[in-house]
Amino acid sequence: MNENRIAFFIITGVLAFVGILWYAFENPAINPRLDAESYTIIRKWDMPVELNEISGISWISKNKIACVQDEDGIIFIYNLDTELVEKKINFGKSGDYEGLTVLDSTAYLMESSGKIFEVSNYLSPTFETTPYQTPFSGKNNMESLVADSLNQRLLFTVKDKDPNSNSFKGIYAFNIETKTTKALPIIKISLNDGVFQSEDQDDDADKSSNFYPSDLGINPKNGNYYVLEAKNPQLLILDSIGKPIKLHKLHKKSFSQPEGITFAPDGTIYISNEGKKGTANILEVEFEEK
């Protein structure tokens, strides 16, 4: 009887100790680092080895996404249903290709040097590739690209230093008809905006180094801009006129290196992660916008 009683107290003590540990380290009220995420990962697709350095992605049709990786001049057509690359388009020489967007039958790719490659009739054997140099260069480190079909233009932002200021990162427009880039941004993402501030940030710190956009997307449902960052995984949502709405911090365990973002016509969001430590992937994600 005494042995049973001792065993009972031992088990009770162990359970209580485990409960205390959980309360101290897992309870969000005690440990803010474990607050509930402001997003939900719905599904994950692991990429084949040839897309281990996946960068830009673009939705092209039902369950098909065009992808590019940052070394080869190849557009990969990935089927979400079969989980296979079903087509490859060799559009150009090897380079540092970072951004990809598709508008109708034309694919556009952004090289980190600021050069845009227009691949007309990209799914046809007779496709044609034409390069256009924007005013930006490798020192600006260009990684983003999205088609704004309503205004017949391409939009992109600067990853490193914006040529017009140290206090903002601009979203710039490339006119599809004239093949020219506006000198001034259509939207300025102020690096001094309160959305970037955190309690542990030094107010005197150089804010120009706090946001490094890796891609840009437009929500087809409301026109909001989604600006992705890979260096410090996070996602900034701006409204249709460029006002910051929300900054989502992305956990590195799930978002090892988020390089690309795209939307399906129904607003479904897909984000690509380079295989920095492990296997590259594409994630379907839902985000809170407010």
N, C-alpha and C positions, 0 to 999 in steps of 0.2 A: 504493500500500500504506500509505504514511504517512497519506494522507487518510482511508482506511478505518479505520485504527487511531485517529486523532483523533476521527472520528465515533463510533466505538464507545465511547471514553472519555467523550465528551460525553453520549451517551444514557444510559450507565451512571450518570454523575454526576447527571443530571436525575432518573432513577428513584429513586436513593438519597435525593436531597433531598426528593422527594415522599413517600417512605416515612417519613422523619424527621418531616416535617410532620404526617402522619397519626398517627404514634405519639404525638406531643406533644399534638395537639389533639383527636383523635377517640378515642384509646384510653381506655376507661373507667378503667383502672388509673391513668392519669396525670391525667385530667380527670374528677373525680367528677360534674361537672355533666351528663355524658353517660352516666351509669349507665343500665342497662336499665330501662325503665319497668315499674311494677308492675301494668300493665294492658295490654290489647290492644284496639284499635279494630277491630271486625269489619266494620262497614259504615256508610256515611254516606248520609243523605237530605238534599239541599238543599231548603230550604223556599221556597214562593212568596213574592212580595213582601208579600202581605197578612199573612204570619206572620214578617216580618223582626224583630219584637220579641216573638217567642215567649217565653212564661214557663213556666207550669205545663203538665204533660202527664199523661195517665192512660191506661193500657191499658184498652180496653173489650171487645175480642173479637179473634178471629184476624186479625192483620195490620192492625188498626185502632187508632188512638190519638186520643184527644180532646185538643185543644190550646186554649190561650187565649193571647192576646197582651195586653200590659199597658196597652192604651188603650181597646179597644172591648169592650162587653158581648156578645161573641159566642163561642160554643163551636164550634170547627172540628173536623170529623171527617176525619182524614187517613188515607188508605189506603196502607200501606207497599208493597203490591204494584203498584198503579197509579201511585204517587207523585203522587197528586192529592187535593185537598180535595173530598170527595164530598158533604158536607153542612155547613150553617151553622145554628146555633141562636142567634137574637138574644134572649138571656135578660134583658138589662138595659141601662141607660144607660151612656154612656162612663164609665170610671173607671180606677183603677190596680189591675187584677186580676193577681195574682201566682201564687196557688196553685190547683190543680185536682185533684180526685179524684172517682172514680165508684164508687158502690156500688149494685149491682143496676140499677134504673131511675132512680136519682137521681144527679144531678151536684151537687157542692159546689164553690164557688169562694171563695177568700180574697182580700179586698181589703187593700191595705197599711194601711188604717185599722183593721184588726182586725175588719171586718164579714164574716160568712160568708153567702153566698147559696146557698140550697137550691133546686135546680131539679128538681122532681119530674116524672117521666115526660118527661125531657129530650129524648128522641127523638120524642115524640109532638107533633102540632100543637097539642094542648091542654095543653102543659106549664104548670106554675105556678112562679113564682119568689117565694121568701119570704126576706127578710133577717133576720139575727140578729146583734146587736152583742155581741162578746165584751168582756171587761174591758180589752182592749188597744186602742191607738190608733196614730195615725200616727207618734208619737215612738218607738214600739217598732219600727215598720216591719215588718209581718208579710208574709212571702212564701211560707211553706211550708204544705202541707196534704196529708194522706194518710189514707185510711180504714183503720181497724183493725177489720175485719169480725168478728173473733173476739169482740171486746168491745163491738161496736156503738157505736163512738165515732170521732171524728175527732181526729187528732193534729197538732200544729203547734209550731213553735219560734219564738223571737224573733230577728230579724236584728240589731237594734241593742241598745238597753239593755233588759235584763231588769228588770221592775219589782220583783222580789224580791231581786236581788243584782247586784253588779258582778263577782262571782267565778265566776258560771256562766251558761250559757244553758239555760233549762229547756225541756223538751218537755211541753206542756200538752194536756189532753184535753177535748173537747167532746162531751157525751152526746147522741147522736142522738135518743133518746126524749124526754128532758126539755128539750133545747135549752139546756143550761146548761154553763158551763165551770168546772172545778175551779180554785180559787184558787191552789193550790200545784201545782208540776210533778210529773208522774209519774216523770220522770227529770231529773237535773241533769248537764249536761255541764260539768265543772269546767274552767275556763280555765287552771288551774294544773297540770293533768294533764301528765305527762311526754310524752304523745303529741304535744303541741303544741310541745315544746321543740326548738330547733335550736342547733347549735354557735355560730352567729353572732348569736344572740338575747341581748339584754341582760337579765340576770336581774331588774333593777329596772324593766324596761319595764312599761307598763300592759297587762296581759294581757287586760283586758276588751275591748280593741279588736282582738284577734288572730283572731277567728272570727266571721264574719257569715253565718249560714245562709241560703241562698236556696231550699232545698227539702228535703223529707224523704221517704224511701221505706222500705218494709218488705219484706225479702226473704221471699217466701212459702215458701221451702224450709227456713229455719232461724229465722225471726223476728228476724234481725239488723236493726238500724236503719242506714240509709245517709243521712248528713247532708251535703248538698252546699253548697259555697260558690262564689259567682261573683266576688266582689271580689278575692280571692286564690285563683284556681282550685284547689280541693282537695276531697277527699271523705273524710269521717270515717266509719268503720264501728264501730258499737257492738254488743255482743251483746244478747240478748233482755232482759237486766236492766239494760242501760245502761252496761256497762263498755267503755271504749274498746279496740278490737282493733288497728286500723291506720289511719294517716292517709296517704292517697294524694295526692301533689302532682301536679297536672294541668298539662301543658304548654300555655301560652297559644296556641301555634300551632294546636293541635287543639281546645282548649276556650277559645274567645275570651271567652265569658261564659255559663258553665253555669247556667241558671236553673231547669231542671226535671228530675225523675228519676221513672221509673216502672218497674215490673216486670211481665213477662208471667207467667202462672201457672207456667211451667216454670223461672222464675228468671232469664230473659234480662233484661238491664238496658238501658234506653234513657235517654239524657241529651239534653236540648235546649239548644242554644246560641243566644243572641240574636245577630243580625247586627251586632255592635258595629263591626267593620271587615270588611265583606264580606257574605257570604250566611249567613243563619241556617240551622241544620241540626238534625237528630236523629241521634245516634250510637248504634249498638249496641256496648256495651263489656263486656269481661270483666275482672274485678278479682281479684287475689289477696286472700284474706280473712285470711291469716296472715303 
